[in-house]
Amino acid sequence: MTKLQLITSELIGHLERLSKDASEISWMTAFTMASGVRKVSPFLKEAASRGTTIKILTGDYLYVTQPEALRLLIEELPQAEIRIWQSGGASFHPKAYLFRGKRDNHTLIVGSSNLSRSALTTGVEWSLLAPSEADQGVFEEANDRYLELFYHEVTVPLNRETLAEYERLHKEANQSKPISTAWSEAEETELMLGPGESQEIAETAETYSAEPLTPRPAQEMALNALRATMEEEYDRAMVVLATGLGKTYLAAFFAANFRRVLFIAHREEILLQARNSFLRVHPGKTAGLFNAAEKKTDADFTFASVYTLGSRHNMEEFSPDDFDLIVVDEFHHAAAPTYERVLDYFKPKFLLGITATPDRMDNKDVYAICGGNVAISIHFLEAIERGWLAPFKYFGVYDDTDYDAIRWLGSRYDEEELLVAQLRDEFAEKIFMAWQEHKQTRTIVFCSSIKQAAFMNEYFTANGIRSAVLHGRTGKEDRRSATGRLETGRLEVIFTVDLFNEGVDIPKVDTLLFIRPTESLTIYTQQIGRGLRLADGKSHCVIIDFIGNYRNADVKLAVFDESGTYGEKRGRFTEPAVPAVCEFNLDLSVVNLLKEMAKKRAPRKDALVAAYFELKRELGRRPDYLEYHLQADADSRAVKQEFGSYFGMLAYAGELDDEELEVWETYRDWFIEVEKTGMNKSYKMVVLLYMLSRGLKHWTDPVTPEEVAPFFHRYLMEKEYRTRADLSDKTGQRLIEYDETRTADLIAKMPMTKWSGSDRTGTISFENRSFSIRVKNGSGLSSRVIHDWTRQIAVYRLHFYFEKKEA
């Protein structure tokens, strides 16, 4: 057996040798220097030319990584996938080099060498080379952990946009606080330990009394919806079931219709729990794991880690048509690159996405993946009204922390500055008093960081409370022990960081305490679900939520609004309408704060703009309107409310050049008309789409209903969901079989006459069977911009219209 090998110098030679035979190269270094990139780029370029997959993850910790090095990576390795870990001040200090070779001949190198000339050649660095012959499982586990970090939510792809942003931050950081050559003992300890991983605890087995298992009411509703979906010949669908309604068992019951099933998730614990659930429903079937430790490929039910399956080498262990049904758990993750590669490879008879996150703004990026088909969505408020989940009593407590004074890093607050504000005895006392006033028996407290959780735990313990801290660095046995003690009442409180989000079930938890700024509405919704499960002796859940002037404070309450219209009325704050069995209480100071935010609405505008820039960083270019709707972590409806148009938002964000800005200011009324004209049917935008299809020079030329008719009919008939939405009623049924006269008459009566009659800009007219748009076509770039922006709005509105019809 090949043994481990210690490397104390000239690591570069080993990297070059291993790159020659690798099918996948995956590197991760805390710091990257231009000198190191110049050393490795020749043989990495050669590997890329052979079709080798190359991934490189580097970090921004202390802004040591050189912008020049990142620029070289973009220029020298355009085929490589490169991402930056945004540390937010927390330590990021790994150095690992993975090579997947032929015939299971893989190599892992872990040590002290960053990507610099000195570290790779003559510097004093130690590394351990571990060939897979020594331990195959170690390499596969390392590969899984690498992919978890590579596609972690705090990473961004390296492209021109993110490079420019890094250059600016690098310059600012090194002007205000030059990089120190010496770290304190505490800093050195943290550097060596590295960041904690976000981990979740799997749901405990659901309590069915006896065999045979039968679906619960919510699951039966979902199964009926899925049967209807299959009868309509859909081959994919998404099901949104609020936490506690048994989405995993739903998937197991649905699996009875299929021969072989692939269940994909991003957490090991979720896979194990899902396997147990499926076998309880189907005791005669076989089940196997496909993860770092085990790779069973012939079972009836295969439960796969997306990180293991995301490797091309592992994916090709299966044929694309091996599975009749693929189930993707926590489907709101499915737009991530790892999932996309897997879903692009496999060709199942049916794809089922399941998620417990009902907020549409967090699911819309996966709309295209499920073919626009949301089979059923049961919001937690509906589940409460039906008696399937516990009601809640919500208490919004005023947090007087000045979050405006804390630096915002694009997606979260600066960790060190936030800690200064949070680790105050007076703040801890206020939290403790609010908890004492409203608490019940078992509490989960959601914190921003490990340091905050430890600080609050010490404060509660000093006041005689039985409490504990759980986070990603806590061992599995300690986590199980703590959750078990909370369940039995031996613990009163657990302080946690990014642990109780997905796939957690402690039914007896009856109090939730939020002492962190809400940054993600998805995670906030998942965390609320932790307290809503039914349990013996539990009448309701208490939610204690500290609300300050942090970002998203004025929109977070949208998760309590099932209609999806919360916050649409500008300048006004209203409390969400919750079920009668629930209570919603806000401190007067909170009400005043939210009213003030509603008047200014700057936080809402800023959130929309921040989502735009986040997506721009991800794409490396300006996203178009539909891309923003589908992929940005924002509700695109708010764009129209706040800015009049998507392009109004770009003007507000400083994203338009001088000529584009002039186009916006000159043609603002036209763009807003296209954005806001009423659409009971899709017909107006279909007519506009036809006019735009005639090209840059002629799109504003007058058109007759007869000319539009063939395009109009073809557009509505080419997709079943369009036909179902707009040709299935009395108005449209006669158009199923194409007849030019009937189609032209409908076009004249519906979109053309109605649009010209409702237009207040004087732009639209319809006279003597001639439909006109009086928009002066500019010259050169202006003309192209007007045409392109009009097309973007029309495409977005059509997509949004049919999306709502299918939801």
N, C-alpha and C positions, 0 to 999 in steps of 0.2 A: 504494500500500500504506500502511495506517495505521502510523504510527511509534510508537516508544516515547515515553512522556510522563513527565517529571520533575514530581513533586508536592512542593512545599516547605511548604505550609500548607493548612488546611481540607480535609483528607482526607475528612472527614465528608460533604461534598457529593458526592464521587465514589462513596462507598459507598452513599449514598441513591439516587443516580441509577441505578447498576448494579443495585441490588436490585429496582427496579421491573420489569425485564424478565427477571430470572433465574429459571430453573427449579430450579437448585441453588445454594445459598450455602454455602461452606465456609471458615470462618475459623480461624486459629490464632495465638494471641498468648501470649507468655510470662506476662504479667501482665494481670489484669483488675480494673478499678476500678469502683465503683458509679457514679461520674460518667460513665464511658464507656458503661456499660450503659443509663443513662437517656437518653443521646444517641441510641443506635442502636435501642432497643427499639420506638419508634413505627413506623419503617418496616420493621423485621424482623417485627413483629406483622402488618402489612399484607401482607407477602410470604407469611407463613405462612397467612393467611386465603385466599390465592389457590392454595394447595396447593404452594408452593415448599418443597423439601426444605432444611432448615437444619441445619448441623453447626457446632459451635463447640468447639475444643480449647484449653484453657488449662492453666497449670502451677502447681505448688505450690513452685517453686524459690524458696528464701529466704523462703517464706511472705509474699511481697509481695502476691499476689492477695488481695483483701478478701473475707472471708466474706459481707459484705453484698452484694457484687457477685454472688456465686454464688447467693445467696438470690433476688435480683432476677431472675436468668436463669431460675430455676425458676418463679417466679411470673408473669413477663411472657411467657415463651416456652415454655409447656408442650408445644407440638408439636415443639420443636427437640430434636435429639439433642446433648447436651453431655457432654463427657468431660474428666477431669482427668489430666494427666500427673504421675505420682508420681516425682519426680526422685531421691529418696534421697540428696540432696546433690549430685548431678551436674548440670552446667549444662543448662538448657532455656531457649532464648532466641530462638525464631523469631517473626516477625511476617509473616503472609501472609494475603491475602484473595482468595478464588477465587470467580468468578461464571460459571456456565454459562448462556449465553443461548440464544436461538432461532437456528436456521439456522447452527449452528457459530460463532456470534458470542460468544466467551468472553473473559473478562478475568482476568488475574492481576496482583495488586498485591503487591509485596514491598518492605519497607523497614524503618524503625526504629520505627514507631508501634505501641505497645501499645493496649489497649482502655481508654483513659482520656480524659476530656474534653480535657485539655491536649494530649495527643498527637494527637487527632483534629481539633483546631481551630487554636489559635494557637501551640502549642509549636514549638520548633525540631526538626523531624523531616523526613527525606527519604524519599520512596517512589518506586518506579519502576512505572508502569502499563504492562503489556504486553498489548495486545489480541491475540487469536488470529490476526488477519490478518497480524500481524508474524511470528509463528512458531507455527503450530498445535501443533507437537510439544512446545514448551516447556510449554504449558498442560496437555497430557495427561500429560506426565511429572510436572509439579507435582501434578496431581490424584492420580496413582498414589502418589507419595511422601507426600502428605497422608494418604491413607487408610491407608497402612502405619503412620504415626504415630498416627492417630486410633484405630485398633484394636490398637495395640501392647499387649503383655501387661502393661506397667507402667501403662496407663491404666485408670481406673475411671469408670463413668457417674456423672454428677452427679444425685443424688437426695437425699431427706431424710436417709438413712443416711450417705452419704458427706459431705454438707454438715456434719452434726453432728461427724463425725470430723475433718474439716478445721478446723472452728472450734476444737476442742480442741487440735489440733496447732499451729494458728496462735497461739493464746493462749500455749501453753507456749514456743514458739520465740521469741516477741517479749517474753516475760518474762525468759527466761534470756539471750537474745542479741538485743537490739533491732536492727532493720534498720539497717545502716550506710549512710550517704549516699555513701561513697567506697570503691571497690574497689582492691585492689592491682593492679599491672601484670599479674601472673600470673593473677589472678582475671578481669581484664578480657579478657585473651586467651582464656581458656577460655569466658567468656560469649559472645564474638563467634563462636567456632568452633562452639559448640553441641555436643550429644551425638553420639557416633558411632552409626551405624546398624548393627543386627545384620544381617550378610549371610552367606550360605553360598556355598560353591563347588560347582558342579554335579558330579555323578558323571561320571567319564570314561567313554567308550564301553565297553561290555562286550565282551570279547574272544571273539567267535565265529569259528571258524576259516574257514568258507567258506559260501557260499550253497548251498542254501537254509537259512535259520536254523530250528532246531528247538528246542522248549522243553527246558529243563533239568529234572531230576527234580522239584525243588520246584515249578517252574512247571507241570509236567504234573499234579502232584497238585492244585494250585490250580485249574487249568482243569477238571479232572474234577469238583471240588467245585462250581464255578460252573455247569457243565452240569447237575449234579444239582439245583442251586438253581433254574435256569430250568425244568427239567422239573416241579418242584413249584410252578411258576407264581409264584414270587417275582419282583418287579420291581426289587429292590434288594438289595445285599449288601455286606458289608465283608470284605476279605481282609487278614489280618495276616501279613506275611512279614518275618522278621528281616532286618536290613540285610545286604546281600551276596547275597541270593537272587534279585534281579532283578525287583522288583515292576513297574518301568516296562515291561520287555519282556513281562511277564505281561499287562499291560493291552493291549499291542500285539497279542499273539497272540489275546487274547479279542476284540479289535476286529474280527476277521475275520467275526464273526457279524452285523455291523451295517453300515448304509449310511453314515451320517454320525456322526462322533464329536466330542464336545467334551471336551478335557482341560484341567482347571483346576488351577492351582498358585499359590503365593504368592511364588515367586521366579523372576526372569527366566531365570537359568541353568538351572533345572529345566525350564522350558518348552523352551528350546533343545535340551537333552539329550533330552527326551521326543520332540520332533519328529524328531530324528535317529534315535532308536530305532524309532519307528513307520515311518519311511520305509525303514529297513533291512528290516523285516518285510514291508512292503507297498510295494515300489518303484514300482508302477504307480498309486499313489494320489497325490492332491494334498494339500498341507499348508500351513497358513497361521497366522501369529501374530495375536493380537488383544490388543495391549498399547498402551502409550503411544505408541510409534513407528509401529506398523503395525496396521491394522484390516482384515484380510481376512475376508470374511463368507461366501464361497462355496466354501471348500475342503472336501474329504472329511473331513479331520482339522483341527480348529481348536484351537490351543493358546493358552489365554487366561489373562492375569493376573487373579486374582480381584479385584484393586483396580480395574482398568480395567472389568471386567465388572460390578463392584458398583455402578457409577453407573447410575442409572435410564435416563439418556439413552443410554448405550452398550448396556445390556442390551436395550433395545427396538429395537436394530438387528436383532435376531433375533426370530423367532416362538417362542412357548413350546414348540412341537412340532418345531422345526427339527432336533433331534438325536435319533437313535435310542439312542445310548449317551452317558452323561456319566460321565467318570472324574474323581474328586477325589483328587489326590495328597496325601500326608501327611494322611490323613482325620481324624486327631485334632484338626485345626484346624477341622473342618467345623461345629462348633457356634458358631463366632464369627459375629457379626452379618453381616459381609460375605458369608460363605458362605450363611448362612440365607436372605438375600434372593435370592441367585442360585438356590438350590435350590428356593425357593418359586415362583420365576417359571417355570422350565423344567419340561416334562412329558415326559421321555424314556421310551422303552420299558424302559430298564434304567439304574439308577444303581449304579456300582461305586465304592466307597471303598477306597483302598489305603493302607496305612501300615506302617511298619517298627517301630512301638512296640507291643510285645505286652502291656505291663502293663495289665491290665483297668481299674485305677483311673484310668488316663489316657484310656481309650477309652470308658468307659461313658456319658459325656455325649453321645456320638454314637449310642448304641444306638437311640434312637427314629428317627434320620435314616436308618439302614439297615434299618428295619423289624424290628429285633431279630434280623437274620439275619447271623451271622458265618459265612460259607461255609467258611472254613478259617483256622486260626491256627497258625503254625509258630514257636515260641519259639526264640530263638537257642541255647538249650541242646539242644533237639531237633535243630536243624540241625548242631550240633557233633557230637552222637552219630552222626548219619548221615554225617558226613564232608563236609558241605557248607560248613562254616565251620571256621576254625582253632580249636583248643583254646586255653585260656588258663592262665596261672599268676598267681593273685591274691595280692598282698601288702598287707595292711592295716597301715599304719604309724601309730604313735601320734602325734597332734598335741596338744601340751600347751597350745595357745592356750586361754585362758579365754573362750569365746564367750558365756557367761552375762553377762559384763561389757560386751558390745557391744549397743547398742540395736537392738531388733527393730522393723521398720517395718511389720509386718503381713504382708508377703510376702517380705522380704529384710532383710539386715542393713544398718545405716547404713554407707554407703560410706566415709566419712572415718574413722569409728571402726574399721572393719574394716582399713583400710589401715595404721593405726597398729600394729595387731597383726601384720600380714603383712610390712611392710617393715622387718624386723629381720635383721641379718646372721646371728645365731645360728639363726633359722628357715630362712634361705636355705641355710646350711651343712648343716642337717639334711636338707633336701630334696635337696641335691646329693649327700650321702653315700648316702642311700637309693637315689637314681637310679644312682649309680656301682655300688652293690652288685648291683642287679637288672636293669639295662638290657640291651637288645640293640643293634640297629643304628640304628633310626630311631624317633624319639620325638615324640609330640604331647603338650604339656603344657596342661592346661585351667586357666585362671586366672580370678580374680574380676573383674579390672579391667585396663584398659590400663596403669595405673601399676604394678600388681603384675607384669604381663607384662614391662614394660620393666625393672623392678628385677631380676627373676630373669634376664632375658636378659643384663644387664650382669654379673651375678654369674657366670653360666656362661661368658660370653665371657672374663672376667678369668681364669678357670681353664682356658683353652685349648680350650673346646668351641665347635665351629662351630654357632652357633644364630642364630635370627631371631625377630622378633615379627610376628604377623599379627592384624589386627582389622578392624572395620568401616570404619575410615578409611583403611586401606591400599588403594592403587590396584589395579585389576584386574590390570594387567601385573605389578606387584610380587608380587601373590598367586600368579599363575601361575608366575612365576619361582621363588619360594620353594618352592612345592609340587613343582615339577619338580626342584629341587636336592635336596630331601628324598628324592624318589623315586630319584634316581640315586646318593644317598649323599654328595653334596657338602656337604649339611647333616646334622647329627646330630639337631638338636632344633628344633621350632617351638613357641613359646609363643603361645597363642591365647586370644581372648576371644569367646565366642558366634559362632564362625565355622565350626567343624567339627561341626555338629550334624546337620542334614538334608542329604541329597543330596550327600554327599562320598565320594570313592573314591580312596584312595591305598593300594592293596593291600599294598605292601611295608612299611607302618608296622607295627612289631612290638612297640612299647612305648607304653603310655599312662600318663601321670602326672597325678593329680588333686590339686591343691593349693588347692582352694576348697571352702567348705561346699556340700554338696549341697542345693539348694532344690527342684528339680523332678526327680521320678523319671523323667518322660518324657525330659527332656534327658539325664539320666545314662545311661539306656538307649541313647539314640541315640549318645552319645559312646563308650560301650563298643563299639558296633558298628563304630566307625572302625578298630579294630584286628583285627577278626575275619575279614576277607576272606582268601581263600587266595591264595598267591603262591609262585612258584618259590623254593626255598631257605628258605622260612619254615615252621618246625615248629610254632610256637605264638606267642601274644601274651602279653607281660608286662603286668599291670595293677598299678601302684603307686598306692595310694589312701591319702591322709592322712585319718585319722579322729579327730575330737575331739568335744567335748561340744556340737556344734552341733545345731540342730533337724534332724530326719529322720535323724540318724546311726544311730539304733537301728532304723529301718525301711528304710533304703536298700538293705540287703542282700536285701530281698525281690525285687529284680530278678533275683537269681540262683536264685530258687525257681520252677520251672515249675508246680508244683502250685497256687500261689496261697494256700497255707496258712501261709506263714512268719510267725512272730510271733504266732500265734493263741493259744498257750499262755501265759497270764499268769504273770508272775513268773519266767519261765525264758528264758535265751538259749541258742540252739543254732545252730551254723554251718549254712548252707544245704547241702543235698546236691547237689553238682555232679557232672557226668559223670566217669566213671573216668579219662578221658583228660586231665582238668583237675586243677589243684591249687588249694587254698584255704588261705592262710596268714595268720594274724593275730598281731600282737605280743601278748605277754601283757598289756600295759597296755591294749591295745584290747579284749581279751576281758574284762578286769575292768571297763572302762568300760561295755561293752555289757551285761554282767551287771547292773551297778548300774542302768543305764537300764531294763532289763527289770523289775527289782524295783519301781522307782518308777513306771515307765510314764507319768510326767508328760509327757515329750516327746511320747509317742504321743497322750495325751489333748489336749495343747496343740495338736498338729498337726490333730487332728479339729476342735477348737474354732476354730482359725485358719481352716480351710477353710470352716467354717460362716459366720464373720464375713465372709470374702472373698465368699462367695456372697450373703450378705445385702446387702453393699455393691453387688454387681452388680445385684440385683433391686430394691433399694430397700425391701425388706420382709423379714419373717421367711420363709425358705423352708420349705415343708412337707417331710415325710419323703422322699417320692418325688423331689422336686426336689433335695434334698440328695444322694440316691443318684445321680441322673442327671447333675447338673451340678457338684457340689463336687469339688475335687481331693483326694479322700480315699476310702478304702475303707469303705463303709457297714457292712460286716460287723464292723469294729472298733468301731463305735458300741455295738453290743449287747454285745460283749465287755468294753468298758471302762466303760460306764455303765448296762448293763442294758436301756436303751431310749433312743430318740432324745430323748424328753422328759426323761430323766435327764440327758442331755448338756446340754439347754437349762437345766436347773436348775443344773448345775455351772457353766455359763457366765454365770449371772446374768441369763438372758433371760426368766425367768418373773416375772410380777407376783405379788403376795401371794396372790390367789385361785387362780391357776394353780399356784403352789407348794404350796398346801394340797391341791389336787386330786392333784398328783403324789405327795405324801407319804401321802395317804389311800388312793389307788388304785394305788400302786406295784406291788403284787403282781399285780393284774389286767393292767396294761400289760405287765409282764415276761412274764406267762403267754402273752399274745397274741404277743409278740416271739419267744419261745423254744420254744413248742410244736412238736413234730416235724412235718415235712411231707414225707412220701414222695409224696403227691399234693397237689393244690391244694384238695382237698375241704373241709377245715376252714375255710379263709378264704372259700371261696365261700358256705358256709352263713352265716358271720358277716356277709359282705357283704349277703346277703339280709336278715338281721335288721336291720342298720343301715339298709337302704333303707326300712324301715317308718316311719322318722322318729324325731324326738327323744324323743317321749313313749312310744313303744311298742316300741323296739328290743330291750328286755330281756324283753318278753312271751314266754311259752313258745311253742314252735313245733313242729309235727309234720313228719315227713319228707315226708308227702304235700303239705303246704303249700309246702315248699321246692322240691319236685321240678321244677315248670315253670321257675322261675328258674334252678335248678342246671343243667338241660339246656340252656336257652337260652344261658347264659353260656359253657358249654364248647363249644357248637357255633357261636357267632357269629364266632369267630376260628379260622382253620385251625390256627395254631400251638397253640392250647389243645386242640383236638380231637386233634391229633397227639401232644401230650404226655401227655394223661390219658385218652383214650378209644380208644387204639390197641392196648392189650394185652388179655389175656383178661378182665380185670376190667371194662374199659370198653367193649369192642367191642359188647356186647349193648345198649348204651345209644345207639348211633348213631341208630337209629330210636326215637323217643320212645315210651316205655311207662311210664305213671305208677307202676304197681306195682313194676316192676323198678327204676326210678330211685329210688323211695322206699325200697325194701329196701336198695339199695346205700348210700344216705345214712344209714339207720339203723345199718347194719352198720359202715360205714367211719368217717366223721367223727364221728358222734354218739356211738356206743358207745365208740370208741377215745379220743376227746377226754375224755369224762367219766371214763374209766378211768385216764387218764394225768394228769389235773389234780390238782395237789397243793395247790391253794389253797382247795378246797371251793367254787369258784365255778361250775363246770360240772356239770350233772347231766342224765341221760337215763333216765327211768322211764316205763313205760306209754306208749311212743311219744311222749313229750313231752320236748323238749329245752329246758333252761333255763339262763340266765346270771344268776346271783344278784349282780348289781352294783346297789347302791342308786343310783337315779337322783337326783342332787342337784337343787337348784333353781336357776333363773335361769342365770347364767353358768356355774356349775359343771356343770350338766347338759349344756350345749352343749359345754363343753370335753371332758368324758368321751366324749361321742358322737364329736366331731371327732377326738380323738386315737386312739380305737379304730379309726375309719375310716381314718385315715392309716396306721396300722400294717398294717391288713389290705390296703390298696391297695399299699403298699410290698412286703409279703411276696408277694403274688400276682405283681407285676411281677418281683421278683427270682427267684421260683421259675421262671417261664416263661423268663426270660432265661437262667438256667443250663441249662434243658432244651434251649434252642435253640443254645447256644454250642458 
